[in-house]
Amino acid sequence: MNILEFSRGLSMDDPKHQTDDGLYAYSDQQAFGKASRCSNREHENQVLYTAIQIPGSEHRDADSMKKLISEYTESLEQSSVC
């Protein structure tokens, strides 16, 4: 499953932007990530995705959402969850 397929499962609207590496998709109020550097011996064939949505916020900023999802996903990859 790629990042856009994952995002479609959580949102009615496709994110307007995607990174060149395909790990992140985002818009001005939602962002989705794929934890590509996450591996867990108990769940070898599973992929961990991240999502952040702020539909009730009046603040809209795609660049901030990209930064937020990438930093969140990278922190998750360094945690014990992975």
Beta strands, then each sheet from edge to edge (+ up, - down):
strand 1: 17-18
strand 2: 24-26
strand 3: 30-34
strand 4: 49-53
sheet 1: 1+ 2- 3+ 4-
end
